[in-house]
Amino acid sequence: MTIEVVSLTGKALAAVVPVLAQLRIAVFRHWPYLYDGTMDYETGYLSKFSEAEGAVIVAATDGDAIVGCATAAPLAGVEAEFSAPFRARGWDISRIFYCGESVLLPAYRGRRLGHTFFEHREAQARSLGGFTHMTFCAVVRPPDHPLRPRDYVPLDGFWSRRGYEKIDGMMAHFAWKDIDQSVETAKPMQFWMKDL
């Protein structure tokens, strides 16, 4: 098994959108996102994301198969819901680089690919210049949620080791349909940040 990680930018992004959409649906279906996604929504979301100036999709491949990916783009170029909490606090969003999702098939976890995804995204921000901070947000689920796996280990420790810290009170809310729900409901998303 030979795993390669590449950063895709510009026109190279559009070619991988359908594969990445399927990957997001498969991975986010599990805890903690429990996301009941559709190809139409995912393709539209990723296509829009890929058009943001300075965007990058980091892809992990095993042969011809994409087994994981991570996205990032200037915060000013992504959907307004992501930047609104920063605007409300007076942050200059033109100086912040936003890390979107990071998804990896279970068989490929535990190989430091999560670190590699962050390294590539942070390198993209540095190569563009002018960015002082990196940020991302992660869903917050109640500890007594009935679908929470008993052996689940939160990623807080991993993110902290990468230099990211929770921003107290910095939250967004995004709606999607969980696999055990019939309608969309808003989920709280906690922002994390690091100096670049």
C-alpha positions as CSV (number, residue, x, y, z in Angstrom):
1,M,0.0,0.0,0.0
2,T,1.7,3.2,-1.2
3,I,0.0,6.4,0.0
4,E,0.7,9.7,-1.7
5,V,-0.5,13.1,-0.6
6,V,-0.8,15.9,-3.1
7,S,-2.1,19.5,-3.0
8,L,-4.6,20.3,-5.7
9,T,-5.3,23.9,-6.7
10,G,-6.8,25.8,-9.5
11,K,-8.3,23.8,-12.4
12,A,-7.1,20.5,-10.8
13,L,-9.8,20.9,-8.1
14,A,-12.8,20.5,-10.4
15,A,-11.8,17.1,-11.7
16,V,-11.9,15.5,-8.2
17,V,-15.1,17.0,-7.0
18,P,-17.4,13.9,-7.6
19,V,-14.9,11.5,-5.9
20,L,-14.5,13.8,-2.9
21,A,-18.3,14.2,-2.6
22,Q,-18.7,10.5,-2.3
23,L,-15.9,10.4,0.2
24,R,-17.4,13.1,2.4
25,I,-20.7,11.3,2.4
26,A,-19.2,8.0,3.5
27,V,-16.9,9.4,6.2
28,F,-19.3,12.1,7.7
29,R,-22.1,9.5,8.0
30,H,-20.2,8.3,11.1
31,W,-19.8,9.8,14.6
32,P,-19.6,12.7,15.4
33,Y,-21.2,14.2,12.3
34,L,-23.9,11.5,11.6
35,Y,-24.4,13.3,8.3
36,D,-27.1,12.0,5.9
37,G,-25.6,13.6,2.8
38,T,-26.6,13.7,-0.9
39,M,-24.4,13.8,-4.0
40,D,-26.3,16.9,-5.3
41,Y,-25.6,18.9,-2.2
42,E,-22.0,17.7,-1.9
43,T,-21.1,18.3,-5.5
44,G,-22.5,21.8,-5.3
45,Y,-20.7,22.6,-2.0
46,L,-17.4,21.3,-3.2
47,S,-17.7,23.0,-6.6
48,K,-18.3,26.3,-5.0
49,F,-15.5,25.8,-2.5
50,S,-13.1,24.8,-5.3
51,E,-13.8,28.1,-7.1
52,A,-12.6,30.2,-4.1
53,E,-9.3,32.0,-5.0
54,G,-6.4,30.4,-3.1
55,A,-8.4,27.2,-2.3
56,V,-6.6,23.9,-1.9
57,I,-7.8,20.3,-1.6
58,V,-5.2,18.0,-0.2
59,A,-5.8,14.4,-1.5
60,A,-4.4,11.2,-0.1
61,T,-4.3,8.5,-2.8
62,D,-3.7,4.8,-2.7
63,G,-2.9,3.9,-6.4
64,D,-5.7,5.4,-8.4
65,A,-8.1,5.7,-5.4
66,I,-8.6,8.8,-3.4
67,V,-8.8,7.6,0.2
68,G,-8.9,10.9,2.1
69,C,-8.9,14.6,1.6
70,A,-8.8,17.9,3.4
71,T,-9.9,21.3,2.2
72,A,-8.8,24.9,2.9
73,A,-9.3,28.4,1.5
74,P,-9.0,32.0,2.6
75,L,-11.8,32.7,5.1
76,A,-13.0,35.7,3.1
77,G,-13.6,33.4,0.1
78,V,-15.8,30.8,1.7
79,E,-19.5,30.8,2.7
80,A,-20.4,33.7,5.0
81,E,-21.6,31.4,7.8
82,F,-17.9,30.5,8.5
83,S,-16.7,34.1,8.7
84,A,-19.7,35.7,10.5
85,P,-18.5,34.9,14.0
86,F,-15.1,36.5,13.2
87,R,-16.7,39.6,11.7
88,A,-18.9,39.9,14.8
89,R,-15.8,40.1,16.9
90,G,-14.0,42.6,14.7
91,W,-11.4,40.2,13.2
92,D,-9.8,41.0,9.9
93,I,-11.0,37.9,8.0
94,S,-8.6,38.7,5.1
95,R,-5.8,37.5,7.3
96,I,-7.4,34.2,8.3
97,F,-7.0,30.9,6.4
98,Y,-9.9,28.5,6.9
99,C,-9.5,24.7,7.1
100,G,-12.6,22.9,6.0
101,E,-13.2,19.2,6.4
102,S,-10.6,16.5,6.8
103,V,-11.9,13.1,5.9
104,L,-10.1,9.8,5.7
105,L,-11.3,6.2,5.2
106,P,-11.0,4.2,8.4
107,A,-8.5,1.7,7.0
108,Y,-6.0,4.5,6.4
109,R,-6.1,6.2,9.9
110,G,-3.2,6.0,12.3
111,R,-0.6,6.8,9.6
112,R,0.0,10.5,10.4
113,L,-2.1,11.5,7.4
114,G,-4.1,14.0,9.6
115,H,-0.8,15.8,10.4
116,T,0.1,15.8,6.7
117,F,-3.3,17.3,5.8
118,F,-2.7,20.2,8.2
119,E,0.9,20.6,7.0
120,H,-0.2,21.0,3.4
121,R,-3.0,23.4,4.2
122,E,-0.8,25.6,6.4
123,A,1.8,25.5,3.6
124,Q,-0.8,26.8,1.2
125,A,-1.6,29.7,3.5
126,R,2.1,30.6,3.8
127,S,2.6,30.3,0.1
128,L,-0.2,32.8,-0.6
129,G,1.2,35.3,2.0
130,G,-0.6,37.8,4.2
131,F,-2.3,35.2,6.5
132,T,-1.7,35.5,10.2
133,H,-4.0,32.8,11.5
134,M,-5.4,29.3,10.7
135,T,-8.9,28.3,11.9
136,F,-11.4,25.5,11.6
137,C,-14.6,24.5,13.3
138,A,-15.8,21.1,14.6
139,V,-19.2,19.9,15.6
140,V,-20.1,19.7,19.4
141,R,-22.2,16.8,20.4
142,P,-23.6,16.2,23.9
143,P,-21.6,13.5,25.8
144,D,-24.8,11.5,26.4
145,H,-25.8,11.4,22.7
146,P,-27.4,7.9,22.1
147,L,-25.2,7.3,19.0
148,R,-21.9,8.2,20.6
149,P,-19.6,5.1,20.3
150,R,-18.3,3.9,23.7
151,D,-14.7,3.9,22.4
152,Y,-14.8,7.3,20.8
153,V,-11.7,9.5,21.4
154,P,-12.3,13.2,20.7
155,L,-9.7,14.9,18.4
156,D,-9.1,17.7,20.9
157,G,-5.7,16.4,21.9
158,F,-4.6,16.0,18.3
159,W,-5.6,19.5,17.4
160,S,-3.9,20.9,20.5
161,R,-0.6,19.2,19.5
162,R,-0.9,20.9,16.2
163,G,-1.0,24.2,18.0
164,Y,-4.7,24.9,17.7
165,E,-6.7,26.3,20.7
166,K,-10.4,26.6,21.2
167,I,-11.7,30.2,20.9
168,D,-13.9,30.7,23.9
169,G,-17.5,31.4,22.9
170,M,-16.6,31.4,19.2
171,M,-19.4,29.2,17.7
172,A,-21.3,28.9,14.5
173,H,-24.4,26.8,13.8
174,F,-24.9,24.7,10.7
175,A,-28.0,22.6,9.8
176,W,-27.9,19.2,8.3
177,K,-30.0,16.0,8.6
178,D,-28.6,13.3,10.9
179,I,-28.8,9.7,9.9
180,D,-31.4,9.1,12.7
181,Q,-33.5,12.2,11.9
182,S,-36.2,13.1,9.4
183,V,-35.4,16.8,9.2
184,E,-32.4,19.1,9.3
185,T,-31.4,20.5,12.7
186,A,-28.8,23.1,13.6
187,K,-25.6,21.8,15.2
188,P,-23.2,23.9,17.2
189,M,-19.7,24.2,15.7
190,Q,-16.7,25.2,17.9
191,F,-13.9,27.2,16.3
192,W,-10.3,26.5,16.9
193,M,-7.4,28.7,15.9
194,K,-3.6,29.0,15.8
195,D,-1.1,31.7,14.9
196,L,0.5,31.0,11.5
